[in-house]
């Protein structure tokens, strides 16, 4: 079963994405901040890290960079793609908010396969 770290600070989005992932059979750990995500990355390994591009305490792209350096696949979910540095986004897969569950699952299955 693929293990996913979800880093999202907006509660409604976080709950929706968590529900979609769990309902599709993925194992999911959830954090709300860059600081919490760094602790999780230090403590565990994930097949995929999904991070909001902008978090209250920093950049989700920084979390994705750290995960990628450890050999994990990464996905940025952002509503600010046109304001973010294109070079930063292109280092990772990304989806634009609002994310459709079907689009999210297709991307995840392409990256890590079925649960």
N, C-alpha and C positions, 0 to 999 in steps of 0.2 A: 504494500500500500504506500502510495506517495505521501510524504510528509511535507506540509506547506506551512511557512510562516507568513501570516497576514499582518501587515503593519498599516493601520488606518486609524486616523484620529476622529473622524466623523462617525458618531455612534450609529446613525441610521444606515450609512453605507457599510460600516464594519459588520453590523448584524446581518444585513442582506447578503454580503459576500460570504460570510461565515456559514450562513444557512445554505446557500447554493453549494458551497464546497463540501460541507458535511453531508448534505443530501445526495451528493454525487459519489460519496464513498471515500473522500480524501480525509486524511488525518490533518487537523488544523490546530496550530497554536496561534494565538492572537495577542498583539500588543498595540498600544496606542501612540507610543513615542519612540523617538530615535534611541533614547537611553535604554528603554525596555528592550528594544529590538537588538541592540548591541549585546545586552546580557544574554538574550536567547541564543544569539549567534555564537557566543563564547561557550554556551552550555550544551548546544545540540547541533546536529547537522540536518539540513533540509534538502529535499530534491528541488524545491522552488521557494523563492522569497518573492512575495507580492507586496509592493510598497506604494503607498500614496506618494506622489511626487513632492508634495509640500506638507510637512507636518508641523505641529505647533512649536516643537523644539528643534527643528532643523529640516534637513533635506532627506527625503526618502531615497533620492538618488545616491546619497552617501551610504545608506544602508545597502542598497543594491550593489554598489561598488565593492563594499566589504564582503558581501555574500559571494559575489562573482570571483573575487580573489581566492576564496576558499573552495572554489569549484562548484558552487551552486548555480542553478539557473535563476534568472531574475525576470520580473515583470513589473513595470512601473504603470500605475493607474493614475492618470492626472487629468485635471480640468484646465491645466495651464500649459499645454504643449506648445502653444505659440508664443508664450512668454518665457519658457524655459530655454536654456542653451541647447540647441539642436545636437551638438556634439555629445552633451551629457546623455540625452535621451537615446541616441543611436547606439550607445554602448549596451543597451538593454532592449528587450522587447517592451513595447508599451501599448496601452489602450487608453482611449480618451473617455473621460466621464461625460455623461452618465454611461456606465457599462451595462450592456445587455447580458444577462446571465448566459445565454447561448453563445455569445461571442467570447465571454470569459472562459467557458468550458472548452470551446474549440481551441483556444490559444493554449490553455493548460494541457490539454491532451496532446497537442503538437509538441509541447516542450517536455513533458514528463510521462506521457502515456496515460492509459486508463488507471483508475485507482486500484 
